[in-house]
Amino acid sequence: MKNRQNILLVLKLLWIQKKLGIVYLMLLITSCIPDDICGTITGFGADEDCLFIRIDGERHCVDASIYYESEIGDEICLEYS
């Protein structure tokens, strides 16, 4: 009887570890998010390479939609992958 209880306990622990392993794996997969650049728009510009906005003084190339829809003073977050 004691041996059977030990086997059941081991199986239960293995099942819990498997669940934790799956949760850990899902966290690893979903936590790989792009780095976000967040701040206040302090300026705009364009050159031969791209349209850019300045976020807290730092230059970042953006799509035309972001460039034309934004205003100085707006808070923004850009996602880089």
N, C-alpha and C positions, 0 to 999 in steps of 0.2 A: 504493500500500500504506500509506504513512504517513497519507494522508488518511482511509482506512478505519479505521485504528487510532484516529485522533483522534475520528472519529464514534462509534466504539464506546466510547471513554473518556467522551465527553460523555453518551452515553446511560446509561452505568453511573452516572455522577455524578448525573444527573437521577433515576434510579431510587432511589439512596440518599437523595437529598433528599426524594423522595416518601415513602419509608419513615419518615424522620425527621419529616416533616411530620405523618404519621398518628400517630406516637407522641406528638408534641407536642400535637396536638389531643386525643388520648385523655387525656393528663395534665391538660390544661385542664378537660376535662369532668368527670373523676373527682376532681380535687383541689378542686372547689367543695363543700367539706363545711361543715356548720353549725359555728358557733362553739360550743365546749364550755366549760362552766363546771364546773370540778372543784375539789374541796376536801373539808373535813370538815364534817359536819352539826353545827351548834352550837345549833340551836333549831328550834322548830315554832310555828305559829300559824295563825289563820284570821281573816278579816274578811269583809265583805260581797262582796268581789271574788273571793277565791280562798282555797284552802288553800295555805300557804306553808311552806317550810323555810328556815332560815338556813344558808348555806354560808359558813364562815369569817366569820360575822357579817352577811353580805349576804343580803337577803330575795329569794327566788325562788318564784314561783307554780308549783305542780306538780299533777299528776293525783292523784286520791284513792289510786290503787294505790301510787304512790311515797310519798305522805304516810303511809299506814298501815303500809307494809312497812319503813320506815326507822327507825333509832334514832340518838340522839345519839352522836356519835363515829364513825359509819359514814363511810367514804370514798365519794364519789359523783361522777359526772360527768353533767351535764345537757346535752342537745343542743338548741341553738336554731337554727332554720332561718330 
